[in-house]
Amino acid sequence: MELTTVWFLLIAGLWVGYLVLEGFDFGVGMLMGVLARDDKERRLLLNTIGPVWDGNEVWLVVAGGATFAAFPEWYATLFSGFYLPLFLILVALIVRAVGIEFRGKRPEPEWRRRWDVGIIAGSVVPAFLWGVALANIVRGVPIDADKEFVGSLLDLLGPYAVLGGLTTTSVFLVHGAVFVSLKTEGDVRVRARALAMRAGVVAAALAVAFITWTAADAGEAAVWGLGALAAAAFLAGLGATWRGREGWAFVGTAVAIAAVTAMLFWSLFPAVMPSSLDPAWDLTTTNAASTPYTLKIMTWVAVFFTPLVVGYQAWSYWVFRRRLGVHHIPDSPAPATTGH
């Protein structure tokens, strides 16, 4: 297997890891506005992802770094053409991170409500825009003979791209609800399971539409197979949720996200960024890649460090595997008062 193919597969694997793990982070953030009924329950939701959310973002950092090093032409065209959506994603991720870290620094309810809005928005915006971006990459965007993006923002908001954004947003919401039901106990667990079932119906309809559209365009048996696997896994996850088997439900939604991501990258290969203007101007694993020597060095580094990073993250999930309840959340200190 050529090293360009190896690195395409590795980058696809990094995106699978990021979307599966960060997907439930986004879902939990969105649920703060609809699932939690008071401050203790909002703090409970944040505590379910507290030990892992920042580690989950490492997958995105590594995916971006790997793309820059292995396929610099892909990186340059992607980040210049998708500048505004990627900038909005970055701002949203920063707001969400600051909100998670700062909402508990002061006891005033208004302070915490404002940061809660930031966490919710910082979860919804990336969940939607990542779907839009991935759909555009697969569908193709205006790229000229100089490998430069020559379109506008409106070119990135076509029906297929918007459907992709709605699909990722709804599926991440369900994924987050299933994760909350897996990690909590009591009333929050029951409500999360019920919400996952209700939202799952909408998410399943959007996902099936998106999968069908993608597979029909690709016209490959493997793409249809991965799409069918994704749909079956998601429906199986909803069935497990209905039976109260949260562990299997989480496996189902995780496999569904992984399968859809694999489907998108499979339909993309050997291109990394198709041109909607002329197939001869596509960015591929060949014309967008670094030198063979660079890829060789990167491969040896990846062989050594990747198992260490994956092993450490798996260990952290094992350490923080216990369920949480509102009784584990200490009372907040009363707001400070000033005398006159």
C-alpha positions as CSV (number, residue, x, y, z in Angstrom):
1,M,0.0,0.0,0.0
2,E,1.3,3.5,-0.9
3,L,2.1,5.9,1.9
4,T,-0.3,8.4,0.5
5,T,-3.1,5.8,0.9
6,V,-1.9,5.0,4.4
7,W,-2.1,8.6,5.5
8,F,-5.5,9.1,3.9
9,L,-6.7,6.1,5.9
10,L,-5.1,7.4,9.0
11,I,-6.6,10.9,8.6
12,A,-10.0,9.2,8.0
13,G,-9.5,7.2,11.2
14,L,-8.7,10.4,13.2
15,W,-11.9,12.0,11.9
16,V,-13.8,8.8,13.0
17,G,-12.3,9.1,16.5
18,Y,-13.0,12.8,16.7
19,L,-16.6,12.7,15.6
20,V,-17.5,9.7,17.7
21,L,-15.9,11.1,20.9
22,E,-16.5,14.8,20.4
23,G,-20.0,14.0,19.1
24,F,-21.3,13.1,22.5
25,D,-19.6,16.2,24.0
26,F,-21.5,18.4,21.5
27,G,-24.7,16.4,22.4
28,V,-24.3,16.9,26.1
29,G,-23.6,20.6,25.6
30,M,-26.8,21.0,23.5
31,L,-28.8,19.1,26.1
32,M,-28.1,21.7,28.8
33,G,-30.9,23.8,27.4
34,V,-33.5,21.0,27.2
35,L,-32.7,18.3,29.6
36,A,-31.4,19.9,32.8
37,R,-34.0,21.5,35.1
38,D,-31.8,23.3,37.6
39,D,-28.2,24.3,38.2
40,K,-27.3,21.0,39.9
41,E,-28.5,19.0,36.9
42,R,-26.6,21.3,34.5
43,R,-23.5,20.8,36.6
44,L,-24.2,17.0,36.5
45,L,-24.3,17.1,32.7
46,L,-21.0,18.9,32.6
47,N,-19.4,16.5,35.0
48,T,-20.3,13.5,32.7
49,I,-17.9,15.0,30.1
50,G,-15.6,16.9,32.5
51,P,-12.7,14.4,32.6
52,V,-12.7,13.7,28.8
53,W,-13.9,16.6,26.7
54,D,-10.6,18.3,26.3
55,G,-8.9,15.0,25.5
56,N,-11.5,14.4,22.8
57,E,-10.5,17.6,21.0
58,V,-7.0,16.3,20.6
59,W,-8.3,14.1,17.8
60,L,-9.2,17.2,15.8
61,V,-5.8,18.8,16.5
62,V,-4.0,15.7,15.3
63,A,-6.2,15.4,12.2
64,G,-5.5,19.0,11.3
65,G,-1.7,18.5,11.9
66,A,-1.6,15.3,9.9
67,T,-3.5,16.9,7.0
68,F,-1.0,19.8,7.0
69,A,2.0,17.5,7.0
70,A,0.8,14.7,4.7
71,F,-1.4,16.7,2.2
72,P,-0.3,20.4,2.3
73,E,-2.2,21.2,-0.9
74,W,-5.4,19.8,0.7
75,Y,-4.8,21.7,3.9
76,A,-4.2,25.0,2.0
77,T,-7.2,24.8,-0.2
78,L,-9.5,23.6,2.6
79,F,-8.5,26.3,5.1
80,S,-8.6,29.1,2.5
81,G,-11.9,28.1,0.9
82,F,-13.6,27.2,4.1
83,Y,-12.1,30.1,6.1
84,L,-15.3,31.5,7.5
85,P,-17.0,28.3,8.6
86,L,-13.8,27.0,10.1
87,F,-13.3,30.4,11.9
88,L,-16.8,30.1,13.3
89,I,-16.1,26.6,14.5
90,L,-12.9,27.7,16.2
91,V,-14.7,30.6,17.9
92,A,-17.5,28.3,19.0
93,L,-15.0,25.7,20.4
94,I,-13.2,28.5,22.3
95,V,-16.5,29.8,23.8
96,R,-17.6,26.4,24.8
97,A,-14.2,25.6,26.5
98,V,-14.2,28.9,28.3
99,G,-17.8,28.3,29.4
100,I,-17.1,24.9,30.8
101,E,-14.1,26.2,32.7
102,F,-15.6,29.5,33.9
103,R,-19.2,29.0,34.7
104,G,-18.4,27.7,38.2
105,K,-16.0,30.5,39.1
106,R,-18.8,32.7,40.4
107,P,-22.1,31.7,42.2
108,E,-24.4,34.3,40.7
109,P,-27.2,32.6,38.6
110,E,-27.0,35.3,35.8
111,W,-23.2,34.6,35.4
112,R,-23.9,30.9,35.0
113,R,-26.8,31.4,32.7
114,R,-24.7,33.4,30.3
115,W,-22.0,30.8,30.2
116,D,-24.6,28.1,29.7
117,V,-25.8,29.9,26.6
118,G,-22.2,30.0,25.4
119,I,-21.8,26.2,26.0
120,I,-25.0,25.5,24.1
121,A,-24.1,27.7,21.2
122,G,-20.5,26.4,21.3
123,S,-21.9,22.9,20.8
124,V,-24.6,23.5,18.2
125,V,-22.5,25.6,15.8
126,P,-19.6,23.1,15.4
127,A,-22.0,20.1,15.3
128,F,-23.8,21.8,12.3
129,L,-20.8,23.2,10.5
130,W,-18.8,20.0,10.6
131,G,-21.6,18.3,8.8
132,V,-21.7,21.1,6.3
133,A,-18.0,21.0,5.7
134,L,-17.7,17.2,5.3
135,A,-20.7,17.2,2.9
136,N,-19.1,19.9,0.8
137,I,-15.7,18.1,0.7
138,V,-17.4,14.9,-0.6
139,R,-19.8,16.7,-3.0
140,G,-17.1,18.9,-4.4
141,V,-16.5,22.7,-4.4
142,P,-15.3,25.2,-7.0
143,I,-11.5,24.6,-7.4
144,D,-9.6,25.9,-10.4
145,A,-6.6,24.6,-12.2
146,D,-4.3,26.3,-9.6
147,K,-5.8,24.3,-6.8
148,E,-7.5,27.3,-5.4
149,F,-11.1,27.7,-4.1
150,V,-12.9,30.2,-6.3
151,G,-16.4,30.0,-4.8
152,S,-18.3,32.0,-2.2
153,L,-20.0,31.2,1.1
154,L,-23.3,30.5,-0.7
155,D,-21.6,27.7,-2.6
156,L,-21.0,26.0,0.7
157,L,-24.7,26.1,1.7
158,G,-26.4,23.9,-0.9
159,P,-29.2,21.5,0.0
160,Y,-26.9,18.5,0.4
161,A,-24.5,20.4,2.7
162,V,-27.4,21.8,4.8
163,L,-28.8,18.2,5.1
164,G,-25.4,17.1,6.2
165,G,-25.3,19.7,8.9
166,L,-28.8,18.9,10.2
167,T,-27.9,15.2,10.2
168,T,-24.7,15.6,12.3
169,T,-26.5,18.0,14.7
170,S,-29.4,15.7,15.3
171,V,-27.3,12.5,15.5
172,F,-24.9,14.2,18.0
173,L,-27.8,15.2,20.1
174,V,-29.0,11.7,20.3
175,H,-25.5,10.4,20.9
176,G,-25.1,12.9,23.8
177,A,-28.5,11.9,25.3
178,V,-27.5,8.2,25.2
179,F,-24.2,9.1,26.8
180,V,-25.9,11.0,29.6
181,S,-28.3,8.0,30.2
182,L,-25.2,5.8,30.4
183,K,-23.3,8.0,32.8
184,T,-26.0,9.2,35.1
185,E,-28.6,7.8,37.5
186,G,-32.0,8.8,38.8
187,D,-34.4,11.2,37.0
188,V,-31.8,12.6,34.7
189,R,-31.1,9.2,33.3
190,V,-34.8,8.5,32.7
191,R,-35.3,11.8,31.0
192,A,-32.2,11.4,28.8
193,R,-33.4,8.0,27.6
194,A,-36.8,9.4,26.8
195,L,-35.3,12.3,24.9
196,A,-33.0,10.1,23.0
197,M,-36.0,8.1,21.7
198,R,-37.9,11.2,20.6
199,A,-35.0,12.9,19.0
200,G,-33.8,9.6,17.5
201,V,-36.9,9.4,15.2
202,V,-36.0,12.8,13.6
203,A,-32.3,12.0,13.5
204,A,-32.9,8.6,11.9
205,A,-35.1,10.2,9.1
206,L,-32.4,12.9,8.4
207,A,-29.6,10.3,8.5
208,V,-31.4,7.9,6.1
209,A,-32.0,10.8,3.6
210,F,-28.3,11.9,3.8
211,I,-27.0,8.4,3.5
212,T,-29.2,7.6,0.5
213,W,-28.2,10.8,-1.3
214,T,-24.5,10.2,-0.7
215,A,-24.7,6.5,-1.7
216,A,-26.7,7.3,-4.8
217,D,-24.2,9.9,-5.9
218,A,-21.2,7.6,-5.3
219,G,-22.9,4.5,-6.9
220,E,-20.5,2.1,-5.2
221,A,-21.5,-1.1,-3.4
222,A,-19.1,-0.4,-0.5
223,V,-20.7,3.0,0.1
224,W,-24.2,1.5,0.2
225,G,-22.9,-1.2,2.5
226,L,-21.4,1.3,5.0
227,G,-24.5,3.4,4.8
228,A,-26.7,0.4,5.6
229,L,-24.4,-0.5,8.5
230,A,-24.8,3.1,9.8
231,A,-28.6,3.0,9.6
232,A,-28.8,-0.4,11.2
233,A,-26.5,0.5,14.0
234,F,-28.4,3.7,14.8
235,L,-31.7,1.9,14.8
236,A,-30.2,-0.9,17.0
237,G,-29.0,1.8,19.3
238,L,-32.5,3.3,19.6
239,G,-33.8,-0.2,20.3
240,A,-31.3,-0.7,23.0
241,T,-32.2,2.7,24.5
242,W,-35.9,1.7,24.6
243,R,-34.9,-1.5,26.5
244,G,-32.8,0.4,28.9
245,R,-29.5,-1.1,27.7
246,E,-27.5,2.2,27.7
247,G,-24.2,0.5,27.0
248,W,-25.3,-1.2,23.8
249,A,-27.2,2.0,22.9
250,F,-24.0,4.0,23.0
251,V,-22.2,1.3,21.0
252,G,-25.0,1.6,18.4
253,T,-24.8,5.4,18.0
254,A,-21.0,5.3,18.0
255,V,-20.9,2.7,15.3
256,A,-23.4,4.7,13.3
257,I,-21.3,7.8,13.4
258,A,-18.1,5.8,12.6
259,A,-19.8,4.1,9.6
260,V,-21.1,7.3,8.1
261,T,-17.7,9.0,8.5
262,A,-16.1,5.9,6.8
263,M,-18.7,6.1,4.1
264,L,-17.9,9.7,3.3
265,F,-14.1,9.1,3.1
266,W,-14.6,6.0,1.0
267,S,-16.8,7.8,-1.5
268,L,-14.1,10.6,-1.6
269,F,-11.0,8.4,-2.3
270,P,-8.7,8.8,-4.2
271,A,-9.7,12.4,-4.2
272,V,-9.2,14.5,-1.1
273,M,-11.2,17.5,-2.4
274,P,-13.0,17.2,-5.7
275,S,-13.5,20.1,-8.0
276,S,-17.1,20.8,-9.0
277,L,-15.7,22.7,-12.1
278,D,-13.6,20.0,-13.7
279,P,-12.6,16.6,-12.5
280,A,-9.2,17.2,-13.9
281,W,-8.7,19.8,-11.2
282,D,-9.5,17.5,-8.3
283,L,-7.1,17.4,-5.4
284,T,-6.1,13.8,-4.9
285,T,-3.9,11.7,-2.6
286,T,-1.2,12.0,-5.3
287,N,-1.1,15.6,-6.4
288,A,-1.9,17.0,-2.9
289,A,0.7,14.9,-1.0
290,S,4.0,15.7,0.6
291,T,7.3,14.1,-0.5
292,P,7.7,10.4,0.0
293,Y,10.6,11.1,2.5
294,T,8.3,13.3,4.6
295,L,5.6,10.7,4.6
296,K,8.1,8.0,5.6
297,I,9.3,9.9,8.6
298,M,5.7,10.7,9.6
299,T,4.8,7.1,9.4
300,W,7.5,6.0,11.8
301,V,6.4,8.7,14.3
302,A,2.8,7.7,14.0
303,V,3.7,4.0,14.6
304,F,5.4,4.9,17.8
305,F,3.1,7.6,19.3
306,T,-0.4,6.6,18.2
307,P,-0.7,3.5,20.4
308,L,0.5,5.6,23.4
309,V,-2.1,8.3,22.9
310,V,-5.0,5.8,22.3
311,G,-3.9,3.7,25.3
312,Y,-3.8,6.8,27.6
313,Q,-7.2,8.0,26.5
314,A,-8.7,4.5,26.9
315,W,-7.3,4.4,30.4
316,S,-8.8,7.8,31.3
317,Y,-12.2,6.5,30.2
318,W,-11.8,3.4,32.3
319,V,-10.9,5.5,35.4
320,F,-13.9,7.7,35.0
321,R,-16.4,5.0,34.1
322,R,-18.8,5.3,37.1
323,R,-22.3,6.7,37.0
324,L,-23.0,10.1,38.5
325,G,-26.1,11.5,40.2
326,V,-27.2,14.9,41.6
327,H,-26.3,13.7,45.1
328,H,-22.6,13.7,43.9
329,I,-22.9,17.4,43.1
330,P,-22.1,19.6,46.1
331,D,-24.3,22.6,46.8
332,S,-23.2,25.9,45.3
333,P,-22.2,28.7,47.6
334,A,-24.7,31.4,48.0
335,P,-24.2,34.6,45.9
336,A,-22.2,37.2,47.6
337,T,-24.1,40.2,49.0
338,T,-22.9,43.8,49.5
339,G,-23.9,46.0,52.3
340,H,-24.9,49.7,52.1
